[in-house]
Amino acid sequence: RTGQTFEGRLVRIDEFTVVVMEPDGTTRSFRRDGESPNVDVHDALQPHRALLRVYSDKDIHDVTAYLVKLP
């Protein structure tokens, strides 16, 4: 509630605790109370995971077959 923000690698998150490792290696733990503190998680792989729902098995097999044939 102090308005501070922390950025880093998410180590753990559950309904009771948030643990973040900052870029300098400092580990910070925060007790959660409902929606506080506010946690914004950026998942760089999310767009790729979303595509997996769009591709059919045949699409994946076709891409794999193509990659196997590359020199």
PyRosetta script that sets phi, psi and omega in degrees:
from pyrosetta import init, pose_from_sequence

init()
pose = pose_from_sequence("RTGQTFEGRLVRIDEFTVVVMEPDGTTRSFRRDGESPNVDVHDALQPHRALLRVYSDKDIHDVTAYLVKLP")
pose.set_psi(1, 6.1)
pose.set_omega(1, -180.0)
pose.set_phi(2, -87.6)
pose.set_psi(2, -9.2)
pose.set_omega(2, -178.1)
pose.set_phi(3, 85.8)
pose.set_psi(3, 0.9)
pose.set_omega(3, 178.3)
pose.set_phi(4, -70.7)
pose.set_psi(4, 149.5)
pose.set_omega(4, 174.1)
pose.set_phi(5, -123.0)
pose.set_psi(5, 149.1)
pose.set_omega(5, 177.9)
pose.set_phi(6, -131.8)
pose.set_psi(6, 138.4)
pose.set_omega(6, 177.3)
pose.set_phi(7, -123.7)
pose.set_psi(7, 147.6)
pose.set_omega(7, 177.4)
pose.set_phi(8, 163.9)
pose.set_psi(8, -168.6)
pose.set_omega(8, -179.7)
pose.set_phi(9, -82.0)
pose.set_psi(9, 129.1)
pose.set_omega(9, 178.0)
pose.set_phi(10, -72.6)
pose.set_psi(10, 118.4)
pose.set_omega(10, -179.9)
pose.set_phi(11, -90.2)
pose.set_psi(11, -43.4)
pose.set_omega(11, -177.8)
pose.set_phi(12, -157.1)
pose.set_psi(12, 143.3)
pose.set_omega(12, 172.7)
pose.set_phi(13, -146.5)
pose.set_psi(13, 131.9)
pose.set_omega(13, 172.6)
pose.set_phi(14, -147.8)
pose.set_psi(14, -170.4)
pose.set_omega(14, -176.0)
pose.set_phi(15, -71.9)
pose.set_psi(15, -9.0)
pose.set_omega(15, -177.1)
pose.set_phi(16, -114.0)
pose.set_psi(16, -27.2)
pose.set_omega(16, -170.3)
pose.set_phi(17, -143.0)
pose.set_psi(17, 147.0)
pose.set_omega(17, 169.1)
pose.set_phi(18, -124.7)
pose.set_psi(18, 128.4)
pose.set_omega(18, 177.1)
pose.set_phi(19, -122.6)
pose.set_psi(19, 125.9)
pose.set_omega(19, -177.8)
pose.set_phi(20, -125.4)
pose.set_psi(20, 136.2)
pose.set_omega(20, 172.4)
pose.set_phi(21, -103.5)
pose.set_psi(21, 118.9)
pose.set_omega(21, -179.2)
pose.set_phi(22, -74.9)
pose.set_psi(22, 162.9)
pose.set_omega(22, -177.7)
pose.set_phi(23, -55.7)
pose.set_psi(23, -28.7)
pose.set_omega(23, 179.9)
pose.set_phi(24, -84.1)
pose.set_psi(24, 2.4)
pose.set_omega(24, 178.5)
pose.set_phi(25, 96.0)
pose.set_psi(25, -7.1)
pose.set_omega(25, 178.1)
pose.set_phi(26, -68.1)
pose.set_psi(26, 130.7)
pose.set_omega(26, 177.6)
pose.set_phi(27, -100.3)
pose.set_psi(27, 130.0)
pose.set_omega(27, 178.7)
pose.set_phi(28, -121.3)
pose.set_psi(28, 135.0)
pose.set_omega(28, 177.5)
pose.set_phi(29, -115.9)
pose.set_psi(29, 140.5)
pose.set_omega(29, 179.6)
pose.set_phi(30, -131.3)
pose.set_psi(30, 133.0)
pose.set_omega(30, 175.1)
pose.set_phi(31, -80.3)
pose.set_psi(31, 134.3)
pose.set_omega(31, -179.7)
pose.set_phi(32, -96.1)
pose.set_psi(32, 142.1)
pose.set_omega(32, 174.9)
pose.set_phi(33, -133.5)
pose.set_psi(33, 90.4)
pose.set_omega(33, -176.1)
pose.set_phi(34, 69.4)
pose.set_psi(34, -120.8)
pose.set_omega(34, -179.5)
pose.set_phi(35, -92.6)
pose.set_psi(35, 6.3)
pose.set_omega(35, -178.9)
pose.set_phi(36, -111.6)
pose.set_psi(36, 130.0)
pose.set_omega(36, 0.3)
pose.set_phi(37, -75.9)
pose.set_psi(37, 157.1)
pose.set_omega(37, 176.9)
pose.set_phi(38, -71.0)
pose.set_psi(38, 128.5)
pose.set_omega(38, -178.9)
pose.set_phi(39, -119.4)
pose.set_psi(39, 123.5)
pose.set_omega(39, 177.7)
pose.set_phi(40, -113.3)
pose.set_psi(40, 109.2)
pose.set_omega(40, -177.5)
pose.set_phi(41, -101.1)
pose.set_psi(41, 125.2)
pose.set_omega(41, 176.2)
pose.set_phi(42, -103.0)
pose.set_psi(42, 116.4)
pose.set_omega(42, 179.1)
pose.set_phi(43, -107.2)
pose.set_psi(43, 104.6)
pose.set_omega(43, -176.9)
pose.set_phi(44, -63.5)
pose.set_psi(44, -22.2)
pose.set_omega(44, -179.0)
pose.set_phi(45, -89.9)
pose.set_psi(45, -5.7)
pose.set_omega(45, -175.7)
pose.set_phi(46, -55.9)
pose.set_psi(46, -43.9)
pose.set_omega(46, 178.2)
pose.set_phi(47, -60.4)
pose.set_psi(47, -35.3)
pose.set_omega(47, 178.8)
pose.set_phi(48, -70.2)
pose.set_psi(48, -40.5)
pose.set_omega(48, 177.5)
pose.set_phi(49, -63.3)
pose.set_psi(49, -37.9)
pose.set_omega(49, 179.8)
pose.set_phi(50, -64.0)
pose.set_psi(50, -34.9)
pose.set_omega(50, 179.1)
pose.set_phi(51, -65.8)
pose.set_psi(51, -30.2)
pose.set_omega(51, -179.6)
pose.set_phi(52, -60.9)
pose.set_psi(52, -28.6)
pose.set_omega(52, 177.8)
pose.set_phi(53, -74.5)
pose.set_psi(53, -21.0)
pose.set_omega(53, -177.6)
pose.set_phi(54, -86.1)
pose.set_psi(54, -37.1)
pose.set_omega(54, -177.2)
pose.set_phi(55, -74.4)
pose.set_psi(55, 141.7)
pose.set_omega(55, 174.9)
pose.set_phi(56, -88.2)
pose.set_psi(56, 168.0)
pose.set_omega(56, 175.7)
pose.set_phi(57, -58.2)
pose.set_psi(57, -39.5)
pose.set_omega(57, 180.0)
pose.set_phi(58, -62.6)
pose.set_psi(58, -41.4)
pose.set_omega(58, 177.9)
pose.set_phi(59, -58.6)
pose.set_psi(59, -46.3)
pose.set_omega(59, -179.0)
pose.set_phi(60, -64.3)
pose.set_psi(60, -43.4)
pose.set_omega(60, 178.5)
pose.set_phi(61, -62.7)
pose.set_psi(61, -41.0)
pose.set_omega(61, 179.4)
pose.set_phi(62, -63.1)
pose.set_psi(62, -44.2)
pose.set_omega(62, 179.5)
pose.set_phi(63, -64.7)
pose.set_psi(63, -43.7)
pose.set_omega(63, 179.3)
pose.set_phi(64, -61.6)
pose.set_psi(64, -44.6)
pose.set_omega(64, 178.6)
pose.set_phi(65, -61.3)
pose.set_psi(65, -39.8)
pose.set_omega(65, 177.9)
pose.set_phi(66, -63.1)
pose.set_psi(66, -46.5)
pose.set_omega(66, -177.9)
pose.set_phi(67, -64.2)
pose.set_psi(67, -36.2)
pose.set_omega(67, 179.5)
pose.set_phi(68, -64.3)
pose.set_psi(68, -32.4)
pose.set_omega(68, -177.0)
pose.set_phi(69, -81.7)
pose.set_psi(69, -10.1)
pose.set_omega(69, 179.7)
pose.set_phi(70, -68.6)
pose.set_psi(70, 144.3)
pose.set_omega(70, 179.9)
pose.set_phi(71, -70.4)
pose.dump_pdb("model.pdb")
